[in-house]
Amino acid sequence: MTNDWIDDVLVRMDLQGGNLQNLGNEIQDFIDAQNTITQLVSGVNKNTGELVIINITGFN
């Protein structure tokens, strides 16, 4: 997940319009204000049902 990938997703959200556009705008406004975003990957452990969230910020 690179910054370019995030930018591309935000552009596609904007083009969708409606609620996705609004959410994309909120995310972009947050990035602009903070000049950063924490990149996370999530999944579910099939054996335990536990939600696993991993911070991948800085692994680009």
C-alpha positions in Angstrom: 0.0 0.0 0.0 1.8 3.1 -1.2 0.9 6.7 -1.0 0.2 6.6 -4.8 -2.2 3.7 -4.2 -4.1 5.7 -1.5 -4.3 8.7 -3.8 -5.7 6.5 -6.6 -8.3 5.1 -4.3 -9.3 8.6 -3.1 -9.7 9.7 -6.8 -11.9 6.7 -7.6 -14.0 7.4 -4.5 -14.4 11.0 -5.7 -15.5 9.8 -9.1 -18.2 7.5 -7.6 -20.0 10.4 -6.1 -22.5 10.2 -3.2 -21.5 8.8 0.1 -18.2 7.4 -1.3 -17.2 10.9 -2.5 -18.1 12.4 0.9 -16.0 9.8 2.7 -13.1 10.3 0.3 -13.3 14.0 0.9 -13.2 13.5 4.7 -10.2 11.2 4.4 -8.4 13.7 2.1 -9.2 16.6 4.4 -7.7 14.6 7.4 -4.6 13.7 5.4 -4.2 17.4 4.4 -4.6 18.6 8.0 -2.3 16.0 9.5 0.1 15.5 6.6 0.1 11.8 7.4 -2.0 8.7 7.5 -1.5 5.4 9.3 -1.6 2.5 7.0 -3.1 -0.7 8.4 -3.9 -4.1 7.1 -6.6 -6.2 8.8 -7.7 -9.8 8.6 -9.5 -12.5 10.7 -7.7 -15.4 12.2 -9.8 -18.4 10.9 -8.9 -20.6 13.9 -9.7 -18.1 16.7 -12.0 -15.6 15.0 -9.7 -12.9 16.3 -9.5 -9.7 14.3 -5.8 -9.0 13.5 -4.7 -5.4 12.6 -1.1 -4.7 11.5 0.4 -1.3 11.2 2.4 -1.2 7.9 3.2 2.5 7.9 6.8 2.9 6.9 7.1 -0.5 5.1 6.9 1.1 1.6 
